[in-house]
Amino acid sequence: MPFMNSWERKIHFFKHGHEFGVSSEEEYEHMADTFMFGDMTPPTQECMRPSLVDRLRFNRRNRHFGVACVVPVFIRTFYPVNPMKIARHGGPDSFFAFECGRVNL
């Protein structure tokens, strides 16, 4: 299971599944798994947060964003970023730099 457990998958599906137009938790999870653990295609970027615990991916074209814990391996979140949130950060590059530099407490 790419998410930590079925409860986390359910929560994230209800928060973000409709944004992808998917109708099941499994379909949403498959999209998240492919995005976070599949091959990266342009214009997807990837980084590690300073803690070296989280790996992030962001696709500038469709605004898909995901975070995965690397040990143990599981998906924390996957969603399309609201264009206004990207704009508040000064654009896609600044948004991604901000997210990459965040320190989890």
BELSUL-V587691 format. One record per residue. OMEGA is omega in whole degrees, 0 to 359 (999 if undefined). Layout:
omega=OMEGA
omega=OMEGA
//
This chain:
omega=181
omega=175
omega=185
omega=180
omega=183
omega=178
omega=178
omega=178
omega=180
omega=180
omega=183
omega=176
omega=181
omega=178
omega=192
omega=184
omega=181
omega=180
omega=178
omega=181
omega=179
omega=186
omega=180
omega=177
omega=182
omega=179
omega=177
omega=180
omega=179
omega=177
omega=180
omega=180
omega=179
omega=180
omega=186
omega=186
omega=177
omega=177
omega=176
omega=177
omega=177
omega=4
omega=180
omega=177
omega=180
omega=176
omega=172
omega=174
omega=183
omega=180
omega=184
omega=178
omega=184
omega=173
omega=183
omega=171
omega=179
omega=176
omega=183
omega=186
omega=183
omega=177
omega=177
omega=184
omega=179
omega=177
omega=177
omega=172
omega=183
omega=177
omega=351
omega=185
omega=172
omega=179
omega=176
omega=181
omega=178
omega=181
omega=172
omega=183
omega=177
omega=180
omega=178
omega=178
omega=178
omega=180
omega=179
omega=179
omega=178
omega=178
omega=185
omega=182
omega=180
omega=177
omega=183
omega=178
omega=177
omega=181
omega=180
omega=183
omega=181
omega=177
omega=177
omega=178
omega=999
//
